[in-house]
Amino acid sequence: MQREAWAFWLREPGEGEIRPVRLSSPGPADVLVRTVCSGVSRGTESLVFSGRVPESQRSAMRAPFQEGDFPAPVKYGYLNVGVVEVGPPTLLGRTVFCLHPHQTAYVVPASAVTVVPDDVPARRAILTGLVETAVNALWDAAPLLGDRIAVVGAGALGCCVARLLVAIPGVSVTLVDIDPSRAVVAAALGADFALPDVAPRDLDLVLHTSATSQGLQRSLGLLAPEGTVIELSWYGDSQTTLALGGAFHSGRLTIRGSQVGVVAATRRGRRSTADRLRLALELLRDPAFDQLVTGGSAFADLPTVLPRLVSGELPALCHYVTYEDGGLPCSA
């Protein structure tokens, strides 16, 4: 059996298109998944769409089921939720999450999909990759009871981090962003909100997600002596500038990178990436995460929607893509 599907490709930096795909017959250890919805991770996908993946990082930045190479043509993405139409009996008909690009249907090994809990809506489940990144960040950061913490950058990832942090007893969490409208989202997540100039100081820990030099500088300025910034931003080919002549040395401050490609060192011997992904889906039982899925469009509109997301014309935390009315058939 072969099946016809459609995929979104970056033809060249700044220009995308929908291309037909011929899917091979799934083997006994494979699944055929029909996509229900997918998510656009604005930070990373904006850099990819703009052709800003540094040559030195092109191998490290490959998505699990990416085709093509950076800068283009490339098929990229990693927030996909669908229904298994062909596969092992235990997966048949189940809603699953997969780190797959935007595509109407696909065949992957059964081990590459994770079952979505019945009480997690498909639209919320597109956040799985972001919550997984947030889980890894907290494993890296190791926050303690009673810590005073800020998350600088109230994008989708920063908001996921903030929501996980507020569940720790005694911890005060402030979401910091230049956009005052993010105060509404912070309140829905149970966190305080502050503009950068009035954010609380003398903090034990700051997690930075804004992907700007200004945000990282502000993060350092919020720390108490011996405090740590966990850097979650990915800057692509942008240059990052910091002024370290102030309290950085006298305060013995620390900047430590966190990245989802491998399990955090504190858990690497006891947790696999599959364990981390399952944990993320369990955490998504929390309906507060619905606040982060904002803005939506049909799959067929991705070539015109992505440039508007990258430019900021379309404001969204995590933009969802629907497939039922995508305008492109997915037929056997």
C-alpha positions in Angstrom: 0.0 0.0 0.0 1.1 3.5 -0.7 -0.6 6.6 0.5 -0.6 10.2 -0.8 0.1 12.9 1.6 1.3 16.6 1.6 4.1 18.3 3.5 5.3 21.8 4.1 8.7 22.6 2.8 11.0 25.6 3.1 11.9 26.1 -0.6 14.4 28.8 0.2 14.8 31.2 3.2 11.6 33.1 3.6 9.6 31.1 1.1 7.6 27.9 1.9 5.5 25.6 -0.2 3.2 22.5 0.0 4.7 19.5 -1.7 3.1 16.0 -2.4 4.6 13.0 -0.6 4.3 9.3 -1.4 4.3 7.3 1.8 5.6 3.7 1.7 3.7 0.9 3.3 4.2 0.6 7.0 6.1 -2.4 8.2 5.2 -4.5 11.2 7.1 -2.2 13.5 5.8 1.0 11.9 2.7 3.2 12.3 0.8 5.3 9.7 -0.4 8.5 11.4 -3.0 10.9 10.1 -2.2 14.4 11.4 -4.9 16.1 13.4 -2.9 19.3 14.3 0.6 20.5 14.5 2.3 23.5 16.2 4.7 26.1 15.1 7.4 26.7 17.6 8.0 30.3 16.8 11.5 30.8 18.2 13.3 27.9 16.4 11.0 27.7 13.4 11.4 31.4 12.8 15.2 31.0 12.7 14.9 28.0 10.3 12.4 29.8 8.1 14.7 32.8 7.8 17.7 30.6 7.0 19.6 31.6 10.2 20.9 28.2 11.3 24.7 28.6 11.7 26.6 26.2 9.5 28.4 24.8 12.6 25.0 23.9 14.2 23.3 22.4 11.1 23.9 18.8 12.2 22.9 19.4 15.9 19.8 21.2 14.8 18.4 18.5 12.6 14.8 17.4 13.7 14.2 13.7 14.0 12.3 13.3 10.7 13.7 16.3 8.9 14.3 16.0 5.1 16.7 18.2 3.2 19.4 20.3 4.7 19.8 23.8 6.1 19.4 26.4 4.9 17.0 25.0 2.3 15.2 23.2 0.8 14.2 21.6 4.1 11.2 20.0 5.7 11.3 21.0 9.4 9.1 20.9 12.4 8.6 18.8 15.6 5.2 19.4 17.2 2.8 17.0 15.6 -0.3 15.3 17.0 -2.2 12.6 15.0 -4.2 9.4 15.0 -2.7 6.0 14.3 -4.5 4.5 11.3 -2.3 1.5 10.7 -0.1 -0.1 13.3 0.1 -2.5 16.3 -3.2 -3.2 18.0 -2.1 -1.3 21.1 -1.7 1.9 19.1 -4.4 1.6 16.5 -6.9 4.4 16.7 -4.9 6.2 19.5 -4.0 9.8 19.5 -0.2 10.2 19.5 2.5 12.9 19.6 5.5 12.7 17.3 8.5 15.0 16.6 7.5 15.2 13.0 7.3 18.1 10.5 4.1 19.6 9.3 2.6 16.9 7.1 -0.9 15.5 6.5 0.1 11.9 7.2 3.4 10.0 7.7 4.9 6.6 8.4 7.4 6.3 11.3 8.6 3.5 13.6 6.1 2.8 16.4 8.8 3.7 18.9 8.8 7.3 17.6 5.2 8.1 18.8 4.0 8.6 22.3 0.4 8.1 23.3 -1.5 11.2 24.4 -3.5 10.7 27.6 -7.3 10.6 26.9 -7.8 13.7 29.0 -5.3 15.8 27.1 -6.9 17.5 24.0 -5.0 17.2 20.8 -4.6 21.0 20.5 -3.0 21.2 23.9 -0.8 18.1 23.1 1.1 20.1 20.4 2.9 21.8 23.4 4.5 18.5 24.3 7.9 19.4 22.8 8.0 22.7 24.6 6.9 21.2 28.0 9.6 18.6 27.5 12.2 21.3 27.0 10.9 23.0 30.2 11.2 19.8 32.1 14.8 19.4 31.0 15.4 23.1 32.0 14.1 22.4 35.6 16.3 19.3 35.8 19.2 21.5 34.9 18.2 24.4 37.2 17.3 22.3 40.2 15.2 24.9 41.9 14.8 24.6 45.7 11.8 25.1 48.1 11.3 28.8 48.8 13.5 30.0 45.9 12.8 33.4 44.4 12.8 32.9 40.6 12.2 34.9 37.5 11.6 33.7 33.9 12.7 36.4 31.5 10.9 36.1 28.2 7.2 35.3 28.2 7.0 33.3 24.9 5.6 29.8 24.8 8.7 28.2 26.3 9.1 30.8 29.1 5.4 30.4 29.9 5.8 26.5 30.1 8.7 26.9 32.4 6.8 29.4 34.6 3.8 27.0 34.9 6.0 24.1 36.1 7.9 26.3 38.6 4.7 27.6 40.3 3.9 24.0 41.4 7.0 23.9 43.7 5.9 24.8 47.3 7.1 28.1 48.6 8.6 29.3 45.3 7.8 32.8 44.1 7.8 33.0 40.3 7.8 36.2 38.2 7.4 36.2 34.5 9.3 39.1 33.0 8.6 40.5 29.5 8.6 43.8 27.6 5.0 43.2 26.5 2.6 44.3 29.2 -0.2 42.2 27.7 1.6 39.1 28.9 0.5 39.9 32.4 -2.9 38.3 31.6 -1.1 35.0 30.6 1.1 35.1 33.7 -1.9 35.5 36.0 -3.6 32.5 34.3 -0.4 30.5 34.9 -0.3 31.4 38.6 2.8 33.6 38.2 3.5 37.2 39.0 4.4 39.6 36.1 6.8 42.4 35.7 8.2 44.6 33.0 12.0 44.4 32.9 12.7 47.7 34.6 10.6 46.9 37.7 11.3 43.2 38.0 12.3 41.9 41.4 16.0 41.6 42.2 18.2 39.6 44.5 16.8 36.4 43.0 18.2 32.9 43.5 17.6 31.7 40.0 16.6 33.2 36.6 15.7 31.2 33.5 16.2 33.2 30.3 14.2 32.5 27.1 13.9 35.8 25.3 16.8 35.1 22.8 18.0 38.7 23.1 21.2 40.2 24.5 19.1 42.7 26.5 17.1 39.9 28.1 20.2 38.0 29.1 21.8 41.2 30.5 18.6 41.9 32.5 18.6 38.3 33.8 22.1 38.7 35.2 21.0 42.0 36.8 18.2 40.3 38.7 20.4 37.8 40.5 21.5 37.8 44.1 25.2 37.0 44.7 26.1 33.4 43.7 22.9 33.3 41.7 22.5 31.4 38.4 21.0 32.2 35.0 19.8 29.1 33.0 20.1 30.1 29.4 17.3 28.4 27.3 17.4 30.8 24.3 18.8 29.7 20.9 20.2 32.7 19.0 20.9 31.2 15.6 23.4 33.3 13.8 22.8 36.4 15.9 25.7 37.9 17.9 25.2 38.1 21.7 26.7 41.0 23.6 27.0 41.2 27.4 28.6 43.7 29.7 30.4 41.7 32.4 32.2 44.5 34.1 29.6 45.0 36.8 28.5 42.4 39.4 29.2 39.4 37.3 32.6 38.6 38.9 32.2 40.2 42.3 28.9 38.5 42.7 30.2 35.2 41.4 27.3 34.8 39.0 26.8 31.8 36.8 25.4 31.4 33.3 24.6 27.8 32.3 23.1 26.6 29.1 20.3 24.1 28.9 19.3 22.3 25.7 16.7 19.6 25.1 18.9 17.5 22.7 20.1 15.3 25.6 18.6 14.6 29.0 19.9 16.9 31.7 23.1 15.5 33.4 21.2 15.4 36.8 18.8 12.7 35.3 20.7 11.3 32.4 21.6 8.0 34.1 18.0 7.4 35.3 15.7 8.9 32.6 15.6 8.5 28.9 14.3 10.9 26.3 11.2 8.7 26.0 10.6 9.0 29.8 11.0 12.8 29.6 8.4 12.9 26.7 5.9 10.8 28.6 6.3 13.1 31.7 5.6 16.1 29.5 2.4 14.6 28.3 1.3 13.8 31.9 2.0 17.4 32.9 -0.2 18.5 30.0 -3.3 17.2 31.9 -3.1 20.7 33.4 -5.7 22.9 31.5 -3.7 26.0 32.3 -1.5 25.2 29.3 -4.5 26.0 27.0 -3.5 29.7 27.5 -0.4 29.1 25.4 -2.1 27.8 22.3 -3.1 31.0 20.6 -3.8 31.7 16.9 -4.5 29.1 14.4 -4.6 28.4 10.6 -5.2 25.7 8.1 -2.3 23.5 6.9 -2.8 24.8 3.3 -2.2 28.3 4.5 1.3 27.7 6.0 3.2 29.2 3.1 1.5 32.6 3.8 1.1 32.2 7.5 4.7 31.5 8.5 6.2 34.7 7.1 3.6 36.7 9.1 4.5 34.7 12.3 8.2 35.4 11.7 7.6 39.1 11.2 5.4 39.4 14.2 2.4 40.5 12.2 0.5 37.4 13.6 1.0 37.4 17.4 0.9 33.9 18.9 2.6 32.0 21.6 2.3 28.6 20.1 0.5 28.8 16.7 -1.6 25.7 15.9 -2.2 24.2 12.5 -5.4 22.4 11.6 -5.7 19.7 9.0 -9.4 18.8 8.7 -10.1 21.8 6.4 -6.6 22.2 5.0 -7.8 22.2 1.4 -5.4 19.4 0.4 -6.6 15.8 0.2 -4.9 12.9 1.9 -6.2 9.8 0.0 -5.1 6.2 -0.2 
